[in-house]
């Protein structure tokens, strides 16, 4: 079976990182070569840019500059990590990708869809399937706080996180062939089981 590129998306505290790890472990247990990666980051230069993005004051960057930093990191990530892994026959599981930019910078920070889509076309690599984990903002931020969260995005305020959640839900509705919206309010095992069931229908038949 051909390698697939799978992304997990959602707001802060939705459980993406845990679910990405569980998915990668499950794919490996099925005998599939798999690479687990993340954004921003996933390549040496991209990890350097990640530090600039997640640390410091919430107003550290004007939104357009921040968006361009995100895409600079992504260009490195795609070129140096994702494309080579796919070419080698590996399944790639990525914790955040393009939809996070549309939600966080495009909607949350008001850069707009047109700008995000223009930069998206330069990168030119779409996922085979995207799992969007949906948790209400209060629940997500409470989870982040409980694990010692507090990066720039987690401190951007309730209205920002409301816009982000609405954007993710809109993306899921507009692209049902690629995206599935999953309730992230359940326990870890049940969310993982739903992810595996969805991927069985979308990518493993």
N, C-alpha and C positions, 0 to 999 in steps of 0.2 A: 504494500500500500504506500502511496506517495506521502512524503512528509507534509505536515500541516503546520500552519502558523495560527496559534490560538491566543487570544488576548482576554484578560480579565480586567473589568473596569468597574467604577463606582466611586462614591464619595468617601471621604475620610472615615475610617472605622467600619467600613462595610465588610471587611474580612477578606479582601482580595489577596493579600500576601499569604495568609494561611491556606486559602483555597488554591492558589497557584502552586504552592508547594505540594499539597495533597494530590493535585491533578498530575503534576510531573512524576510523583512517586507512583501513581496508579498506572500511568502510561509506561513507565519503566518496568513495572511488574508484569505488564502485558508483553514485554519483550521489544518495545519500541524504543529506539534511541531518542533521547529527549534532552533538550537544553532548557533550563529555567533561567529567565533573565528578567530585567525590570527597566522601567523608565520613571523619571529621567535616570540615565545611567546605562549600564550594560556593556560598556566598553571603556577603556582607560580614560580617554578624553571626555567622554560623556559623564563619567563619574565625577570628574573635576567640575564640570558644569553643574551637576546635581548639587554639589556643595553650595555653589553660588545661588541656586534657586531655592533651596529649602531652609537655608540659614539666614538669620538677620531679621530686620524689621519687615512687617508685612508690606510696607510701602517702599521697600528697597529699590524696586524697579518700576518704571512706567510700563503699562501693560504691553505695548508693542515691543519694547526691548525684551521683556520677559518672554514673550511669545517667540521671538527670534532666537533667544537662548535655548528654549525648549527644542526648537527645530534644529539648531546646531548640534545639540546632544543627540537628537534622533538620527541625523545624517551619519554621524559617527557610528551609532549603534547599529543601524541598518547595514551600513557598508562593511563594518568590521566584525559584526557578531551574527546578526540575523540571517543575512543572505548567505554567508559561508556555511552556516549550520544547515540551512534548508538545502543548499547545494550538495552537502554531504549526506543528505537523507535523514536528517534529524528532525523530529517534531520540536517546535519552538513554543514554549509557554511563556508569555510575557505579562508581568504585573504592571499594568497601565500601558497605554500606547496612544494612538491618534485621537481617540474619543475623549480622553482626558484633556487634551489640548482644546478641543472644541467646547468641552464643558467648563473647564477652569478658566482658560484665557478668553475663549470666544464669548461665552455667556457670562461666566462669573465676573470677569474683569472688563467685559464690554468691548473686546477687540473686534468682535463680529465674525460671523461665519465666512464671509467672503475672504477676509484676510487669512483665516486658518485654512480654508480650502485651497487658496492659491499656493500657500507654502506646502500643503499636503501633496499637491501635484508634483512638486519638485522631488519629494522623497520617493513616491511612486511604488509603495508596497502595501497592499491591503491584506488584512487578516482573512483566513478562511472561515473563522467563527469567532464571535465575541460574546462573552458571558458578562452581562452587566448586573452587578450585585446591588440591589436596591434596599437601602435602610433609611429610615427617617433621620433627619439631621440631628435631632437631640440624641438619639440612640448612637449614631455614628460617632459624634463628638465625645459622648460619655465613654465609649469604648476606647477612643484615642487617649483620653485623659487617664483612663485606668491603666493603660500600658505605658504611661509616661510620655505621651505625645506632647506636642507643642511646637511643631515646625511652623514656618511662615503661613502655610495654607490653613492649618488648624486654628490660627489666630486671626483669620480674616473676617470673622463675624457671621452671625446667623443669616443675614440676608444674602451674603455671598454663597453660603452653603445651600440655601434654598434654591438659588439660581442654578447652581451646579447640579443639584438633584433633578430639577425640572429639565435641564438640558439632557442629562443621561436618559431620562424617561422618553423624551422626544426623539432622541437618536434611535432608541430601541423600537419605537413605533414606526419611524420612517424607514428603517432598514431591517425588516423582519427576516429577510433571507440570510443575513449575516449575524444579526444580534438576537439574543434572547434575554429578557428581563427576569431576574430571579429574586425572590423575596429573601433578603439576607437576615431576616429577623429570627430564623430558626436556629437550631443547634448546628454546630460545625458538621457533624456527620450527615445530617439530612440535606444540608446545602450541597455538600460534596456529592451525595447520591444523585441529586437533581442535575448537577453539572455533568456527571458521567452519563446519565440517561439522555440528556440533550445532545452531548457529543456523539453518543452511539448512533443517534438518528441522523446527525448532520455530517459527521466526518468519518465514521467507521463502518459504513455500509458498503 
